[in-house]
Amino acid sequence: MTDLYFATDEQGNRVVLRVIKKEHCKERTIRRQFFNGIEVLKNLDHPNIIRIFHHGKIHGDPWMAVEHHVCRDLRERISSLDPDLHTHDYRLVHELAETLTYMHQAGYLHMDLKPENILITEKLQPILIDFDLAIQHNNRVTKVKKLSGTGNFLAPETYHEHIIDDRAEIFAFGATMYELLCGHKPFVADNSQDYRYKLMDLDAEPVPIDQHRAGIAVGLETVILKCLAKRREERYPSMSLVLRDLDALV
């Protein structure tokens, strides 16, 4: 929904300018989400979250300038079978868990966690991007009228009951980290529609990670599969507990 431009600001920072595409400038929902992304980023300060430097309007149309990273996103690294993902798997999973723990404790859910929204720098630092769908949240279950985010990463209860909370985002974290670890999605399906059915089926279990990749640490697999529990009461209730169990693996 946005055009991207590379630029240098007056302080010498290399930045990416995000501007809503002309054909979407009059769409209220897109404008609201864009402004929302600006406000969320202004309130977050973490090395693994994209930094916003400037924002404003051009002829009434909003823009933001965020830090520029010359790197690939996690989806691109997964697709290219990047061996660094295996070599540094625990560190990447741990850093992302720590980042989400910070964000949740700050009162926000990202709401569109997926490999495409995680940059991986050349130094293998994960950077979380695209906060347009993020919401303020206090860990209470929230009912939503309309589903947002990316379907393959929505929790079953979000599909069935249109509810979201920290546990729903923990499911998305588990699905994303599953792909990071083994290069495959958690469920086997012939097409995207069938995959959604597998997500919603409370009896359809993820494929054990060791079937895709030998040698994965048992403790790490256990944490990820608990994040992917179909029944929300069997999932971690908070990212801080995910981080606790990851810390215990060292």
N, C-alpha and C positions, 0 to 999 in steps of 0.2 A: 504493500500500500504506500510505500515511500520511495523517493529517489534519494540516492546517496552520492555525495560529492566529497572529494578529499580536499583539504585546505590546511593552511597554517594560520593560527590566530596571532594576535598582537604580542603575546608572550612567547611565541615561538613553538607552541605545542602543535604537533601534527594531530588533526582532528578529522572526524567524519561528520559532515553535515547531513542530517536527516530532514527531509522536507516531504510533506504529504504530496503525492502525485496530483497533478491538476484535476484529473478526472474524479478524484475522491475528496477534493477540498470542501465541497459543500455537504458532504455526508456527516451528519451530526455524530453518529456512533464512532466513526473513525477519528474525527476531530477530538471527541471526548476521550477516547483511548490514548491518543497521542499526547494530549495535555496531561492525562493521568500518568503516563510514563515519565514525563518531565518531573512531576511532583514527587513521584516515588523515588526517582534517582537522586533528587535533591536531598532526600532524607536518609539516604544510605551511604555509608562510607566504609568500604571493605576492599582489600587488594584484589579479590576475585570477583568483584562486581564492576561492570563498566562504569567509568567516571563521566559525569556530565560537566562540561566546562562553561557552556553558555546556552542560552535559549532566548527566543523572542518571536517576533512576527515580521513577515515580509509581505507588504500589501494585504495585511490582515490574515495571512496564512502562517501557521506556526512552524517553527524550526527548532532543532536542537543540535548542539555540537558536542559530540562525545569523543573520548580518546580513541586514537587510531592504532590498531594492531595489525601488523603484516603477518598473517597466520591463517591456518585453516580451522574450520570448526570441527567439532567432534564427529559429526556425520561424515565429513570428507575423510577424516583419518580412519574411521571405521571402514568406509567403502574401499579405501586404498590398502587395507590390511596392514596398517602402520604397526610395526613391531614395538614401537615405543609405548603403545597402549598396554601391552602385556608386561613389558619390562618395568613400567612404573604404575601398574594398575592400582595397587593399594594406595599409593600417595595421591593419585588423582581422585579415587573414590573418597578418601579421607578429606581432602581439601574441599571437595564439593559438598560433603556432608557438613563440614564446619561452616561453609558459606551459607548453606540453607539454615543451619542452626542460628547463625547470626541474624539472618533475614527474618525468620519466624519470631525470634525473640524481640526483634525491632517492631513486630506487629504487622508483617506483610507476608502474603503468599504470592509466588511468582505467577502461577496459573497457566504457564505454557512451557513447562520444563521438558526439554527434549534435546537430542544431540545437536540439532541445528542451532540451538540458542546457547551453546557453550563453545566459545573459542578456546583453542589450545595453542598457546604461544610456542615459539621456538624453544623456550626454556621449559616447556611442558607445564606452564601455569594455566589452569582453567580460568576463564573469564566468562561470567554469566551476563548475557545480553538480553535485550528486548523485553522491557518491563511494561509495555503498553496495556497488557491484560492484568497486571498485578493489582491486588486489592489489599486494603487494610483489614486485619483480622486479629481476633483475640482468642483463637483456639476453640471457639464454640462452633457447633455445627450450623452452617448457613444454607438455607434453601435458595436455589437460583432458578429463575424462570427459564433462562436460555443457557444452553451449554456453550462454553467457550473453551478455547485451547485446542489441542490437537487430539483427535479421536483415539489414536493408538496408545495414548499415554493417560487417558482418563481412567479413574478408578471405577470398579463395578458399581459402587453405590451412587456415584455421580450419574451414571447411565440410568440406573433403576429408579433412584429417588431424587435425583437432581440436588444432591447435598454435597457440600465441600467443607473441608477443614484441613488441619495439618496432615491427617492420615491420608487424605486424597493426594496431597502433594508428595507424601512419602511413597505412595504407590508409583507416581510418575518418576521419582528418584530411582526406585528399584528397577523400573523398566529401562530407564536410561543407562544405569550402571550395568545392568545385565548385558546390554548391547556393547558397552565399553569392554567388558570382560571377555566376551566370546564372539562378538561380531554378528550375533543373530538376535532376533526378537524373542521374547520369552515363550511365545505360543506358536504352534505350527498351524498354518492356514494356507488355503489355495489362493485367496484374494483378500482385499482389504475388508470387504463386507463380512466374510467368514472370520477374519481376525477379530472384528468387533464382537461377533457372537461368542468367540472364545473368551474375550475379555469379560463379557457379561455373564458367562456360564460359571457359576460359583463352584462347580465341580471340575472344571478344566484346570489342571495344574500346569505350571511352567515346566518346560523341559529342563531336567537337571543340567546345571552349567557344565559339569564334567563330561557330559555327552558331546558337547561342542568343543571343549578345550580341556585337555588332560593337565593335571598338575596344579589346578587352582586350589588355593588354600581352603580347607574345609570350613574354617571359621568365617572367611570372607563370603563364601557361598551361602552359608547359613544366614548371615545378616541380610544379604540381598534378597534371598527367598522369603524372609520374614517381612521385608518391605513390600513384597509382591503378594502377600496373603490376600486372597479374594475377599474374605470376610473381614471387615474393618476392625472388629474386636480382636482379631488374631494378629493384626499388624502393629507395628510400633505406634504408640500414641503421640510421640514427639520426636523431632530430629535430634534433640539432645540425647535421647536414649540410643538412637542409631550411632551417634558419635561416641557415646560411652562404650558400646560394644566394639566399635572399630578400634578405639584406643586400647582395649583389652587384648587385641590381637598382636600387638607389638611385643 
